[in-house]
Amino acid sequence: MVPVAVGVDFGTTNSVVAIADRSGRVEVRRFETQAGAVEAYRSALLFFREGRPPNAALAHISGPDALLRAMDIDADHRFLQSLKTHLSSATLQDTYLLGRRFLLEELIGVLLGDILPAGLGDLPVVCGRPVVFAGERPNEGLAIERLTSAYRSAGVAQVDFAYEPLGAAYWYARTIRRQETVLVADFGGGTSDFSVMRFDPGGARMQAEALSHAGVGVAGDTFDFRIVDNLVSPRLGKGACYRSFGKLLPLPSHYHAAFAQWHRLSLLKDARTLAELRRLARHAERPEEIEDLVHLIEADLGYELYQAVSRTKIRLSATERTTFHFKAGDLDIGADVTRADFETWIAADIARIGAAIELALERAGVTVETVDSVFMTGGASYVPAVRRLLEQRFGQAKLRYGDAFNSVASGLAAIAADGVR
């Protein structure tokens, strides 16, 4: 195919690149990795020293290979993932990786440079963006500015942005044969985003009208957080106390607030933080738990923890009860967990998702009854509590399911191609 446009779904957990030709045909880019070819490329970076001093250089690998290498590498290294979640936060501007300072947008640019096809030239590139960026007080302007800078550093002179559910809607519209009002629900890693679209296939070209958008910073990573916070953090000093000047004080909560969001674990790996945790361990009531926390941070075991959490979440989508197990060195955490437990932990999150859906309908001026179909995409759409929320509101007959990973990027590429046809 002769490419005319590119769509990029830069995700919290995975990223997908789709390429369109002039006829509207779209292909998702495949990446060769040590584990085989993949289309959903893990949004991960591993930086490490290559060579010996004084000629050592800073090198990196990305994607699934970064995950595999992070578990085996003995050299000094830093593993980074879920950089997207920090885009809208001014508190994280840069980080030092093995002595070199990187801005957040530079790190994202490194990843984009690895996944974008070479020789883009003047091809239009449309990048997805969440309706609401992740974070407690997201700064949308800062996030877009950083993303634009990241694409520029990756060699893209001009990038346009489109809401991620709009990309999914555009892809779903290819199957429509009559006029429909569609709620598009994109459940990603960092955010859940919703668009209400009206499609009319009558005439020479599909007519699409965006009626509203809404979103919330709750999705797959939040569900992971609940599992870690309830099953893992209590074994790593959460709720413990330490003595200071004769007083018994609770361990500062910010360590576990960051640690429970596993993708932030590597950001704690700095000398000052580790020294402070070791000092607290010396005066803690349960010092071995703080020492285990230090070990996890130093050993960059966030991904192994994520795997254990992810396996548990997946099993709870298929069965009512399972066992969580995470082992790292001498640390061995195991616990029985039920789907009912998990759904209790995420109940407030599901309520926030429901509120965002209601806001999208309200902004569009439509009701549940006048929505013809609900198109769901994204990995978190497999969580039973999420599906049940939509089934109860709209009915099973209205639910449609797209490719969990490729729908958004494919639709974005189609949007970009329509702009040049």
Secondary structure, 3 states (H helix, E strand, C coil): CCEEEEEEECCCCEEEEEEEECCCCEEECCEEECCEEECCEECEEEEEEECCCCCCEEEEEEHHHHHHHHHHCCCCEEEEECHHHHCCCCCCCEEEECCEEEEHHHHHHHHHHHHCCCCCCCCCEEEEECCCCCCCCCCHHHHHHHHHHHHHHCCCCCEEEEEHHHHHHHHHHHHCCCCEEEEEEEECCCCEEEEEEEEECCCCCCEEEEEEEEEECCCHHHHHHHHHHHHHHHHHCCCCEEEECCEEEECCCHHHHHHHCHHHHHHHCCHHHHHHHHHHHHCECCHHHHHHHHHHHHCCCHHHHHHHHHHHHHHHHHCCEEEEEEEECCEEEEEEEEHHHHHHHCHHHHHHHHHHHHHHHHHHCCCCCCCCEEEEECHHHHCHHHHHHHHHHHCHHHEEECCCCCHHHHHHHHHHHHCCC
